[in-house]
C-alpha cells in the first residue's frame, strides 16, 4: 500500500491522468500552499506533454521529435510531486479510499482527482484494424502518423472536424494526395456555422485537399503489402465508391474516459458529472478536464468541453476547493484551430438555433461571425480579428444585449454594438453611422 509523505493527512491527493488538467491540479495545489503528498498517475512513459501540437506543429518536418513538455522534470521533484509514469489506474475502492494500479499495488488517497481525459472514438467498420488505419490522440500516434505522411502518399481522412482538418493541412503541406470524407454537408458542422465552414473548405481546396460530403464509410479495403501481410489500401463509402488510400485517419470525435468512474458508482452521463467546484457525486472525489460534464456558469447548459482553457480552469477550481480557497471567476470558454496557417478563434459555445451575423467579408481573409441568442451575444468565431475576439469574450461574460444591425457592420467596434435603448435600436444604428 502506497501512502503519502506529507505533514498532515496520512494519505495524499492522488491525481489520475497527467494531461493539461491533471498536471495543472498538481501545480495548483502547491501554488495554493498544499503541503501534504501529491501523487500524479501517468499512463504514458516520459514527461507529460502538450496535446494541441500533436495535430499541428509536431506533424511538420521541421518539428522536434518530441512534443513540448508541460513541466520540466525538475519541477515535479522541486514541488514534491510523486509522478508514477507508465502505470494505469485500474479501479477505485471508494470505501477504502484506494486506487488499484496496473502494477498490482494500491494507492491510498485523501482526495482523488480523476483527470483521465478522452480517447479517439474508434472506427468500427470492417477493416478498421488494418495497418495504415490511424487515430490521433497521443504523442506516439502523432509520431507514427508523421512517419506515414510522405510526399505522394494517398491520405484519406474520415471526419472534417478540427483534428481531421488540421491533419489534412499538414498532409497537404507534405505533398500528400488528401481526400476528406465527411458524413455531414460541410466541414466543422458541429462547432461552427456555414460561413466559417465554407471559408475553410475553400482554403483547403486552394491547397489541393478534396472533400466528399454525405460520405458514409462502410469499410476499409485491404490489399497485399510489398512486405508483410495486408494493409489498408482504400476506403469504401455507402454508394460503393472506393477511395484509394495508403493512410487512413479516423477523426470522428472522442469519448470521455469515464468507465473507471462509472464502475465505481460515480454519476456519469457522457462525462463524469461535477459541480462548480469539480466535485463528483462522492465528496472525496473530484474530476477535471475533458472527462467531465457540468452546468455552464455562463448559460446554464449542461456541457462537456474539449479545450485547454476549460481543462485549466477546472483544475484551478479543484485545487482551490481542496485547499479551502476561492477560485478565479469562471471564464468564457474559448477554442482555436490553425489550418494552412489560418487561425480560427472561438469564444463561447454556439448552438445551431443561434442567429448568425457575419461581420466583414470572408473573401478578404479577415472577418467574424457573431451568434445571438435571445438578443444577447452567445458566441463568436473570428478569423484574423483579435479585437473582435477579445471584445466578444467580455460581452459574452456580461450577458450583454447586442443590436443585430450594429453587429453586422465591421466598421463599428463590437464593444459599441450594445444598444443604448433596446427599444430604439434602429435609432442607435443611425446615430452610430452619422
C-alpha positions in Angstrom: 0.0 0.0 0.0 1.4 3.4 -1.0 0.8 6.3 1.3 1.6 10.0 1.2 4.6 11.5 3.0 3.1 14.9 3.9 2.9 16.5 7.2 -0.8 16.4 7.8 -3.0 13.8 6.2 -1.8 10.2 6.2 -2.7 9.8 2.5 -2.0 12.2 -0.4 -4.1 13.9 -3.0 -4.0 11.4 -5.9 -4.5 12.6 -9.5 -5.3 10.1 -12.2 -4.2 11.4 -15.5 -1.2 13.7 -16.4 -2.6 15.7 -19.3 -3.1 19.5 -19.0 -5.7 19.3 -16.3 -4.0 16.7 -14.1 -0.7 18.5 -14.1 -2.4 21.8 -13.5 -4.2 20.4 -10.5 -0.9 19.2 -9.0 0.8 22.6 -9.7 -2.3 24.5 -8.4 -2.3 22.6 -5.1 1.3 23.5 -4.5 0.8 27.1 -5.6 -2.1 27.4 -3.1 0.0 26.1 -0.3 -0.9 22.4 -0.1 1.9 20.9 1.9 0.9 17.2 2.0 1.5 14.5 -0.5 0.6 14.7 -4.2 0.7 11.6 -6.4 0.3 12.0 -10.2 -0.5 8.8 -12.1 0.5 8.9 -15.8 -0.4 6.0 -18.0 2.4 7.1 -20.5 6.1 7.0 -20.1 8.2 10.1 -20.3 7.2 13.6 -19.1 3.6 14.9 -19.5 3.4 16.8 -22.7 1.2 19.4 -24.6 -1.6 17.9 -26.7 -2.7 20.7 -29.2 0.6 20.5 -31.2 0.1 16.8 -31.9 -2.2 17.6 -34.9 -0.4 20.8 -35.8 3.3 21.6 -35.3 4.5 18.1 -34.4 3.5 16.8 -37.9 5.8 19.2 -39.6 9.1 18.0 -41.0 10.9 20.8 -39.1 9.3 20.0 -35.8 11.3 18.4 -33.0 10.8 14.7 -32.5 9.3 15.1 -29.0 6.2 17.0 -28.1 6.8 20.0 -25.8 6.5 19.0 -22.2 4.1 20.7 -19.8 6.7 21.0 -17.0 10.3 20.1 -16.8 11.3 17.1 -14.8 12.9 19.2 -12.1 9.5 20.9 -11.4 8.0 17.6 -10.1 11.0 17.0 -7.8 11.1 20.6 -6.6 7.4 20.6 -5.8 7.4 17.2 -4.1 5.0 15.7 -6.7 5.4 11.9 -6.8 4.9 11.1 -10.5 4.2 7.4 -11.4 4.9 7.0 -15.1 3.8 4.1 -17.2 1.2 3.0 -14.6 -2.5 3.0 -15.1 -5.3 3.1 -12.6 -7.5 0.0 -12.8 -10.3 0.6 -10.3 -11.4 2.8 -7.4 -12.3 1.5 -3.9 -14.4 4.3 -2.5 -15.0 2.7 0.8 -11.3 2.1 1.4 -10.2 5.2 -0.4 -7.7 3.4 -2.5 -6.9 3.1 -6.2 -5.8 -0.3 -7.7 -2.8 0.2 -10.0 -1.7 -1.8 -13.0 1.4 -3.0 -11.2 -0.8 -4.7 -8.6 -0.3 -2.2 -5.8 -2.9 0.0 -4.1 -2.5 3.8 -3.7 -4.3 5.3 -0.8 -5.8 8.8 -1.2 -7.1 11.6 1.0 -8.7 13.2 -2.0 -8.9 11.7 -5.5 -8.9 13.7 -8.8 -9.9 12.0 -12.0 -8.4 13.8 -15.0 -8.4 10.9 -17.4 -9.4 13.0 -20.5 -10.8 11.4 -23.6 -9.9 9.0 -26.3 -10.4 8.9 -30.0 -13.8 7.5 -31.0 -12.9 4.1 -32.7 -13.8 3.4 -36.3 -16.0 0.3 -36.2 -16.4 -0.7 -39.9 -14.9 -3.8 -41.4 -11.2 -3.4 -42.0 -10.7 -0.7 -39.3 -8.0 -2.8 -37.7 -5.8 -3.0 -40.8 -2.3 -1.5 -40.6 -2.4 2.0 -42.1 -5.6 3.0 -40.3 -4.7 5.5 -37.6 -6.3 7.8 -35.0 -4.6 10.7 -33.3 -4.7 11.3 -29.6 -1.2 10.6 -28.1 2.4 11.6 -28.8 3.1 8.1 -30.2 0.0 8.4 -32.5 1.4 11.7 -33.9 4.9 10.4 -34.4 3.7 7.3 -36.3 1.4 9.5 -38.4 4.3 11.8 -39.2 6.3 8.9 -40.4 3.5 7.8 -42.8 2.9 11.3 -44.3 5.4 11.3 -47.1 5.2 13.0 -50.5 2.8 11.2 -52.8 1.1 9.2 -50.1 -2.7 8.9 -50.6 -4.3 10.0 -47.4 -8.0 9.5 -46.6 -9.3 11.4 -43.6 -12.6 10.3 -42.2 -14.2 13.3 -40.5 -13.9 17.0 -41.1 -13.6 18.3 -37.6 -10.7 20.1 -36.0 -8.4 17.1 -35.9 -9.2 15.9 -39.4 -8.7 19.3 -41.0 -5.5 20.0 -39.1 -4.1 16.7 -40.3 -5.4 17.4 -43.8 -3.4 20.7 -43.8 -0.3 19.0 -42.5 -0.5 16.2 -45.1 -1.1 18.7 -48.0 1.9 20.7 -46.9 3.9 17.4 -47.3 2.6 17.0 -50.9 0.3 14.1 -49.9 -2.8 13.4 -52.0 -5.5 14.2 -49.5 -9.2 13.3 -49.5 -11.5 14.2 -46.6 -14.7 12.1 -46.3 -17.4 13.8 -44.2 -20.9 12.4 -43.4 -22.4 15.9 -42.9 -22.7 18.5 -45.7 -19.9 20.8 -44.6 -16.7 20.9 -42.6 -16.7 21.6 -38.8 -20.5 21.4 -38.8 -20.7 20.5 -35.1 -18.7 23.6 -33.9 -19.4 26.4 -36.3 -21.8 27.9 -38.9 -22.0 27.7 -42.6 -20.0 30.9 -43.4 -17.0 29.7 -41.4 -17.3 26.2 -42.8 -17.3 27.4 -46.4 -14.3 29.7 -45.8 -12.2 26.8 -44.6 -13.4 24.4 -47.2 -12.3 26.9 -49.9 -9.0 27.4 -48.0 -8.3 23.7 -48.1 -9.3 23.5 -51.7 -6.7 26.0 -52.7 -4.1 23.7 -51.1 -5.3 20.7 -53.1 -7.5 19.0 -50.5 -10.6 17.3 -51.9 -13.8 16.9 -49.9 -16.6 14.3 -50.3 -19.7 15.3 -48.3 -22.5 13.0 -47.4 -19.9 10.1 -47.3 -21.0 7.2 -45.1 -17.9 5.0 -44.7 -18.8 1.3 -44.8 -15.4 -0.4 -44.8 -11.7 -0.2 -45.2 -10.3 -2.1 -48.2 -7.2 -4.2 -47.6 -4.6 -5.3 -50.0 -1.3 -7.1 -50.0 1.6 -5.0 -49.0 5.0 -5.3 -50.6 6.4 -6.6 -47.3 4.3 -8.4 -44.8 0.5 -9.1 -44.8 -2.4 -6.9 -45.8 -2.7 -3.2 -45.0 -5.2 -0.5 -45.8 -5.5 0.4 -49.5 -8.8 2.2 -49.7 -12.0 3.5 -48.1 -15.4 2.3 -49.3 -18.5 4.6 -48.9 -22.2 3.7 -49.0 -22.6 4.2 -52.8 -19.8 1.7 -53.4 -17.2 4.2 -54.4 -13.7 3.2 -53.2 -11.2 6.0 -52.4 -7.6 4.7 -52.7 -5.6 5.3 -49.6 -2.2 4.4 -48.2 -3.0 6.1 -44.9 -6.5 6.4 -43.3 -7.0 8.7 -40.4 -10.2 8.3 -38.3 -11.1 11.8 -37.0 -14.6 11.1 -35.8 -14.6 12.6 -32.4 -13.7 11.5 -28.9 -15.2 9.6 -26.0 -14.7 10.6 -22.3 -12.6 8.1 -20.3 -15.3 7.7 -17.7 -15.5 3.9 -17.4 -13.5 3.6 -14.2 -15.6 6.3 -12.5 -18.8 4.7 -13.6 -17.7 1.3 -12.4 -17.0 2.9 -9.0 -20.6 4.2 -8.9 -20.0 7.8 -9.7 -22.7 9.7 -11.6 -21.8 9.8 -15.3 -23.6 10.9 -18.4 -21.3 11.3 -21.4 -18.8 12.5 -18.9 -18.4 12.4 -15.1 -20.9 14.8 -13.6 -19.3 17.5 -11.5 -20.4 20.6 -9.7 -19.0 24.1 -9.9 -16.0 23.1 -7.7 -15.2 19.9 -9.6 -16.8 17.6 -7.1 -18.3 14.3 -8.2 -21.2 12.5 -6.5 -18.6 11.3 -4.0 -17.4 14.3 -1.9 -13.9 12.8 -1.6 -13.5 12.5 -5.4 -13.1 15.3 -7.9 -12.9 15.3 -11.7 -11.3 17.8 -14.1 -10.9 18.4 -17.8 -12.3 16.7 -20.9 -13.7 13.8 -18.9 -16.2 16.0 -17.1 -19.8 17.2 -17.7 -21.0 20.2 -15.9 -23.5 23.0 -15.9 -22.1 26.1 -17.6 -21.9 29.1 -15.3 -22.3 31.3 -18.4 -25.5 30.0 -20.0 -26.7 27.3 -17.6 -26.4 24.5 -20.1 -25.1 21.0 -19.4 -21.9 20.6 -21.4 -18.7 18.7 -21.9 -15.9 20.8 -23.3 -12.8 19.6 -25.1 -10.4 22.5 -24.7 -7.3 23.5 -22.9 -8.9 26.6 -21.4 -11.6 24.5 -19.7 -9.1 21.9 -18.5 -7.0 24.6 -16.8 -10.0 26.5 -15.4 -11.5 23.3 -13.8 -8.1 22.4 -12.4 -7.9 25.7 -10.7 -11.3 25.2 -9.1 -10.5 21.8 -7.9 -7.2 22.9 -6.4 -9.0 25.9 -4.8 -11.7 23.7 -3.2 -9.3 21.1 -1.9 -7.2 23.8 -0.2 -10.3 25.7 1.1 -9.7 28.8 -1.1 -11.6 30.8 -3.6 -11.1 30.0 -7.3 -10.9 32.6 -10.1 -14.1 33.7 -11.7 -15.5 31.5 -14.4 -14.1 32.3 -17.8 -15.9 32.2 -21.1 -14.7 29.0 -22.9 -12.6 29.6 -25.9 -11.1 27.3 -28.6 -8.7 27.6 -31.5 -7.6 25.7 -34.6 -4.9 26.5 -37.1 -5.2 25.2 -40.7 -2.8 26.2 -43.6 -1.6 29.0 -41.3 -5.1 30.5 -40.8 -6.2 30.7 -37.2 -9.8 30.4 -36.2 -10.6 31.5 -32.6 -13.9 30.9 -30.9 -15.3 32.2 -27.7 -18.5 30.9 -26.2 -20.5 27.8 -27.2 -22.6 28.2 -30.3 -26.0 26.4 -30.8 -27.5 25.6 -34.1 -30.5 27.8 -33.4 -28.5 30.9 -32.7 -28.9 33.9 -35.0 -25.8 34.1 -37.3 -24.4 37.5 -38.3 -21.3 37.9 -40.4 -19.0 40.9 -39.7 -16.7 41.6 -42.6 -16.1 39.9 -46.0 -14.8 36.3 -45.8 -13.1 36.6 -49.1 -10.8 39.3 -47.6 -9.5 36.8 -45.1 -10.5 38.9 -42.0 -14.0 38.5 -40.6 -16.0 37.4 -37.6 -19.3 35.6 -37.1 -21.3 36.5 -34.1 -24.0 34.3 -32.7 -27.0 35.9 -30.9 -29.3 34.1 -28.5 -32.4 35.8 -27.2 -30.8 39.1 -28.3 -27.6 38.5 -26.4 -24.1 37.6 -27.6 -23.6 33.9 -27.0 -20.5 33.1 -29.1 -18.2 34.4 -31.8 -15.9 32.9 -34.4 -13.0 35.2 -35.6 -10.5 34.9 -38.4 -7.6 37.3 -38.2 -9.7 39.6 -35.9 -8.3 39.6 -32.4 -10.1 42.8 -31.4 -13.5 41.1 -32.0 -12.4 38.0 -30.1 -11.3 40.0 -27.1 -14.4 42.2 -27.1 -16.7 39.2 -27.6 -15.3 37.4 -24.5 -16.2 40.3 -22.4 -19.7 40.8 -23.9 -20.5 37.1 -23.5 -19.4 37.1 -19.9 -21.6 40.1 -19.3 -24.6 38.6 -21.0 -24.8 41.8 -23.0 -27.7 42.5 -25.4 -26.4 43.2 -28.9 -28.0 45.2 -31.7 -28.1 42.9 -34.7 -27.8 45.7 -37.2 -24.9 47.3 -35.4 -23.1 44.0 -35.0 -23.3 43.4 -38.8 -21.2 46.5 -39.5 -17.5 45.6 -39.2 -16.7 49.4 -39.1 -18.3 49.6 -35.7 -16.3 48.0 -32.8 -18.1 45.1 -31.4 -17.9 46.6 -27.9 -20.1 49.5 -29.3 -22.9 47.3 -30.5 -24.8 47.3 -27.2 -27.9 49.3 -27.8 -28.3 52.3 -25.5 -32.1 51.7 -25.7 -33.1 48.2 -26.8 -36.5 49.7 -28.0 -34.7 52.1 -30.3 -32.0 50.0 -31.8 -32.7 51.5 -35.2 -32.1 55.0 -34.0 -28.9 53.8 -32.3 -27.7 52.5 -35.6 -28.4 55.7 -37.4 -26.6 57.7 -34.7 -23.6 55.4 -34.8 -23.2 55.8 -38.6 -23.8 59.6 -38.6 
